[in-house]
């Protein structure tokens, strides 16, 4: 079976599952990059040497090769507006396909004023895709509901996401066999670019409340400012540092600046709780996978795309009401007060990522789903990637 993925760029959020597909299918797998993209968000690895990578943007000849895949491969997976020309050409032939992506209505119905999103929705309806063999891989817990609002992919939505590497060397004994009491200093971590949608100010406000209540903790903030982008409002580091100074938090809050993805992963392995404070504009958020895969308790906003899929409340992590400082603080307080339960949740989180939400399992599940569809059977997958959304 020839399986081809079409996506904007091959980066550290896509490469792990792509590598697994290549292990399973060899030369019958290809990943087509649909545009040249320079932003690798902290990754240091060069993915251009992957044997399955096809960069359609490089030359006309490579573009034609990518189009040939779309017209002839047994199964194709399309992600993003830049994949639309390939997707439309394939759907004219009605061949088995998947459309993969995050939620379309992050800002509500105003998103339909986006020419790219509107063209994708129009292509579905005018192309009669509802009657064709195309299904939705939902990279986030709100994707299916958005699709149903748009009258697309009804009954054809399956769970998907981003699949990052698992820390196979993770050893909870190294991390936790210290003084496991309520007096232990709990290490909290926040890591992201300083954008308003990421809400870094929330963790400073939370730290203020924790210190006022005499909890033992440290808060380490990783990340930094980015260049001004038209669609993303930035949050200045100086403003955050001023908050720390005004609240007298210098003894418990430390800034580490922008670091590579590898350094961030190592830091996660040394922390107890990872705070994920983005609002609904965060389609998935791969740091959720990465922190859980390194033994952190994930405390995440309930508006983030990955939260409904990855967090079983009080079992594999905690969610809090988006942008509600009190809601987040109460979850963190409970964890500090219950160190043994915190350790249990950390184990559960890591085990879930190792057993279910990992690149290998995702690749195997998609191949299983494809076989089920080809055999006109209901999906045999009950949990995790490729289960019903």
N, C-alpha and C positions, 0 to 999 in steps of 0.2 A: 504493500500500500504506500502510495506517495502522499505525504502530508506536508503542506506548506503553510507557514505562518507569514502574514504580512503585517508589519508594524513600523512605527516611525523610526525607532532606533533600537539596536541591540546594546543594552547596558546591563549593569549588575542586578537590576530588577527583573530582567527577562532572560539573562544568559543561563541561569541555573536550570530552569525547566527546559530551555532549548537544548542544553547539554544532555539532559536525560532523554529527550526525544531522539537525539542523535545516537545515543547508546542503544536505544531500542530499535531504531529503524535504519541507522547507517545512512547511506546515500539516498535513501527514500525519504529523508527529511531535509527541508530547507527553511531558512529564515530570510525573508526578503525585507531589507530596509527600504522604506519608501521615501525617505528624505535625508539630507545631510543635517545632522544635529550635533552641535559642539558641546552642549551642556550635559555633562555626565554626573553632575550632582555628587562630587566627592569621590567617585570611583577612580582607581589608579590603574586598573588592568586594561590592557589593549585587547578589545574583542574583535578587531579586524582580521585576526588570524584564524578565527573559527572556520573549519572546513565546510560547514553548512551555510555560511553567510553569503547572501547574494545582495549586492548593493545596487538596486535598480536605478539609483540617481547618478551612478558613475558615468555610464555611456549609453548610447541608444541601443547597442547590442545587448547589454545586460538588461536594460528595460524590456526588450523584446523577449528575452529569456524568462523574465519574471512574468510577463503576460502569457507566455506559453504554458507556464506552470498553472496559472489561473484557469486556463481553458482546458487543461488536460489532466491535472492531478486528480487523484481519487477524492481527496478531502482538502479543503483550504479553510484557514482561519484568518479573518480580516479584522484589523484594529485601526480605528481612526479615519479621519477624513482623507488623508493622503492615500489610503488604501482603496478608496471608493472607485476609481477607474477600473482597477482589477476586479473588484467585487461586482460591479455592474456588468462587466463583460462576462464573468462566470455565471451570474444569475440569468443571463439571457439563455444559457444552456441548461439552467435548472439543476446544476450539479451540487452534490452534498457540500454544505458550507456552514461555517459558524461565524457570527459577528461577535467580536469580543470588545468589551469596553466598560468604562466607569459610567456613573449615572449621567444622563443628559440634562436633567433639570436641576442642577446644583443651585441655581438662583431662582428656580421656579419657572413659570411660563415665559419669563423674559428671555430665557435661553433660546427660545424659538426665533428671536431676532438675530441670532448668530447665523450668518449665511452658511457656515459649514454644517451646523447641526440641522438647519432647515433642509439643506440639500440631501443629507443622509435620510431624513424622515420622508422626504418626497420620493427619493429613489425607492424606498421600501414600498410605499403605497402605489405609485405609478407603475412600478415594475412588477406588481402582483406577487411580491415576495411571500405574502401570507399563505399562498398556495404552493410554495416551493420548499424544497428541502434545505431550509436555512434556519439555524437555531441560534440562541443567544447565550454566550458565556458571560455571566454577570460578575464583573470585578468590583464587588461591593454589595452590601445588603440592601441598598435602595434602588439598585438598577432595575430589577424586575418591575417594581411598582411604577417607576418612571416610564418604562416601556409600555406598560398597560394603559397608562394615561394617554400615551401617544398612539394607542391602538396598534401596537407593533408586538410581534413575538408572543402573542397570547398562547399560554400553555407550552411554550417552547424555551423557557428560561432555565438555565442551569448555573449552579454556583461555580465561580472561578475566582481569580485574584492574582496577586503577585506572589511568587514563591522564591524566597531567598534561601541561602545556604543554612544548614543546621550545624551548630557547633558540636561536632562529634567528640571533641575533647572536653566537653563540659563536665565538671566534677563538682557536685554540690558540696562535698566535704571541704573542698578548698575555700568555698565561699561562706559556708554557714557554721562549720564546727568551731565557732568561737563562743562567746558568752551569749547563748540564746535565752535572753531574758528581756523583759520590758525595758530594762535600762540600756540595752544595746543601742549604739548610734546607728540609725537606719540611713542608708545611702540612697538618696533620690536622684534621678537623672532626667534631664530634658534635653532633647537633641533635635534641631531643625534649623532651617534658614529663618532669619528674623523677618518674617512676613506677618502682616496683621491677621491673615487667616489662620496662622499657627498659634496665635494668642500667647506669646511668651510671658506677657505681663501677669497672666493668671497664676503661674507658679510662684512669682514673687509675692503676690497677695496671699497665696496659700502659706508660703514660708513665714510671713508675718503672723498669721493666725497660729501656726504651729509653735512658733517661738513664744508668743504671748501665753500659750498654754503649757510652756515648759517641756515640750517634747524633745527627745534627743534625736537629732537628725542633721544631715548635711545635704545641701542641694547643689548639684553640679550641672551647670548649663553649658552645653556644647552647641556650636553653630555661630553664625555671624550674619552681618548685613549682606545684602545682595544689591546688585546694580538695579536702579529704578526700572521697573517693567510696566508697560502700559496697563496690564490686566491684574497686577499684583501690587498692593500697597505695602511698602516696607515699614519695618519697625526698627527704630534706631537703638543701637546698643547703649548709647549714652543715656537714653531715657530709662532703660532698664537699670543701668548702674546708678542713676540718680534715685530710683525707687529703693534700691538696696541701701543706699546711703541714708536716705530720709527715714527708712524704717529700722536703721541700725542693724542690718543683717549681714554685715561684712564677715562675721565669724562663722556663719553657716552657709553662705551662698558664694560660689566661686564660678567665674567665667573662664572657659577653656578655649574659646574662639572656634573658628572653622577647622575641622580636621578631616582626614581622609576617612572613607568608609571603613577601612580595616581598623583604624584607631578607635572609631566609634564603637565597633563591634567588641573590641577588647574591653572598652570601658563598660559596656553593658554587662559583660561577664563579671564585673567587679561591683555592680550595683544591685540593690534589692528591689527597687520599685522604679518603673519607667512611667513618666507622666506624658500623656499624649493629649494635647489641649486644642487641637484644630477644630474649626467649625465645619459646617456641611460642605464647604468647598473642597475639603480633603476627600478625593474620590475613593482612595484605598488607604494609602499610608504604609509603606513597606517597613517603616521602623517598628510597627506593631509586630510583624513576623520576627524581625531581627531581635527585638528585645525579649520576646517570649522564648525564642530559640537559644537565648543566652541566659536563661534562668531568672528573668525579672518578672515581677508581678506587673502586668500591664493595667494601668488605671487610665482609661481613655474616654474621651467625649463620645456620647451616644449618637452624635451626628456624623462621625467618621465612617467611611464606607466599610472598613474591615471589622469594625466593632461587632456588628450583629453576627458575623460569621465566626470570629475567633474567640469571643468572650462568652463563656458560660458563667453567669453572674455568681461570684463567690466561689467558683470552682477552678476556672482557668484565669480569672482576672476580675476587674470591676469596671463598670461603666458609670459615668456621672452625667448629669444633665448639662448639655453643651453650654459653655460660657458661664456656668454657675459655680462660683468660687466655693460657696458653702457646701454644695453637693460633692465637689472634688475633695475638699478638705476633710469631710466626714469619712470618706472612704480611706484616705491616707491615715487619718487618726486611728481608725479601726485596725489597720494593718500594723501600725506601730504598737498598739496595745495588745495584739495577738500574734506574737512572733512565731509560735508553732504553726498557727493557721497560715501565716504568710509563707512559711517554708513549704507547707503542703500545696498551696496554690502555685508556688514557683515550680514544684515538681510536676504538677498537673499540666501547667502551661508548657513546660519543656516537652513533656511526653506527648501532648497533643500535636505539637509541631513536628516532633520526630516521627510520629505514627501516621498522622493524617494530613496536615497542611504543609507538606514538604514537596520539593520539586519532583522527586521520583514517583511519589504516590499520585501527584497531579497528572503526570504524563501517562502513567498506567491507567488511571481512571478515565482520561479522555479517550484513549484507545478502546477501552471497554465500552464507553458510551457510544462511540462511533459504531462499534460492532452491534450493539443493541439496536441502534437506529437502522442500520443496514438490514438487520433481521426483523425489523418492524416489531420490536419488543419494547416494553416499558423499561426505563433505565434501572439496571440492577444495583446501582450505587445508592446507598441509603444515607450516607453521611459524608461531609467534606466536599472536595472538588468534584464537580459533575453530578452531584445530587440535585434534586429539584430545588429551584430557587423560589 
